[in-house]
Amino acid sequence: MLEVLIKYIFLFLSAAMPAVLASLRLVIDYICAIIAIAYQNYRRRDAQTDCDRNSH
C-alpha cells in the first residue's frame, strides 16, 4: 500500500514540478524585488542622514 502511495506521489510531483518551479521562481523574483526596494529606501534614508549631518 505504502509503495503504491509513494509511486503516486512521485508521479504527481513529476507532473507538477514545472508548475512548482515556475511558482517558486515567481516567489523568488517577488522577494528579490521587495529586498531591492527596501535596500533602496534604506540607502536613501542613509543618504538623507548624511546630508543632515553635513548641514549641521
C-alpha positions in Angstrom: 0.0 0.0 0.0 2.7 2.4 1.0 4.7 1.7 -2.1 1.7 2.5 -4.3 1.2 5.7 -2.4 4.8 6.7 -2.9 4.6 5.9 -6.6 1.6 8.1 -6.9 3.3 10.9 -5.0 6.3 10.7 -7.3 4.0 10.7 -10.4 2.2 13.7 -9.0 5.4 15.5 -8.2 7.0 14.8 -11.6 3.8 16.1 -13.3 3.5 19.2 -11.0 7.2 20.0 -11.0 7.2 22.6 -13.8 4.3 24.5 -12.2 6.0 24.3 -8.8 9.3 25.6 -10.2 7.5 28.4 -12.1 5.7 29.5 -8.9 9.0 29.2 -6.9 10.7 31.5 -9.5 7.8 34.0 -9.2 8.1 33.9 -5.4 11.9 34.4 -5.5 11.5 37.3 -8.0 8.9 38.9 -5.7 11.2 38.5 -2.7 14.2 39.9 -4.6 12.1 42.9 -5.7 11.0 43.6 -2.1 14.6 43.4 -0.9 15.8 45.7 -3.7 13.1 48.3 -2.8 13.8 48.0 0.9 17.5 48.4 0.2 17.0 51.5 -1.9 14.8 53.1 0.7 17.4 52.3 3.4 20.2 53.8 1.2 18.1 56.8 0.6 17.4 57.3 4.3 21.1 56.8 4.9 22.0 59.5 2.4 19.4 61.8 4.0 21.0 61.4 7.4 24.4 62.1 5.8 23.0 65.3 4.3 21.6 66.3 7.7 24.9 65.6 9.4 26.8 67.7 6.8 24.4 70.6 7.1 24.9 71.0 10.9 
